[in-house]
Amino acid sequence: MTNITTYHWVFAGAFAIVFLIALGFAYRDDAKKAPDMFKGSSRFLIIVTLIIMVLIVVKILYRLS
């Protein structure tokens, strides 16, 4: 862990962004091919995102106190 540089974090961030974009394109293509299998998936994605955001905020607030 001591050898992690700023460039490692830049690479990790860029990789995550590219991966999420590719995942979005794959999801969009699959949703067009079989729309009945993806009903309610956007609601699930929003809920998961909100839960992760709440956990991050709680962690930040915990570290500040």
N, C-alpha and C positions, 0 to 999 in steps of 0.2 A: 504494500500500500504506500510505501514511502517513495516509490519511483513514479507515481502518477503525476504527470505534468499537465499543464494547461492544454497542450496539444492533444493529449489523450481525451480530455473532456470535450474539446472541439470535435474530434473524430466521433466520439460517442453521441454527441448531439446531432451532428450531421447524419450519422447512420440512422438514428432514431427517426429523424424527420423524413429521410428518403424511404425508410421502411414503412412508415405510416402512410405516406403518399401511395406507395405501391400497394399496400393493403387496401386503401380506399378504392383504387382502380379495380382491384380484383373483386372487392365486394360489390362495386357497381355493376361489373360485368355479370357476376353470379346472380345478382338481384334481377337483372333484366331477363336472364335465362329461366329462372324459376322464382317468380315473384311470390307464389303462395308459400314458399319455404321461409321467406324473410319478413312475414307479417309480425309487427311488434318488435323487430330487432332494433329499430332506431330508438324506440322508447327505452329498451334495455341498455343500449349504449349510453344514452343520456343519464340514466340512473347510475350506472357504473362510474361515469365521469364525475358526477356530482359527489358520489361517495368518496372517490379518490381525492377530490378537491377538499372535502371536509376533513379527511384524515391529514392532508398536508397542512391545512390551517391549524388544526389542533396540535400538530407536531410543532409548528412554528410558535404558536402561543405558549406551549409547554416549555420550549427552550427560552423564551423571553422572560418567563417568570422565575 
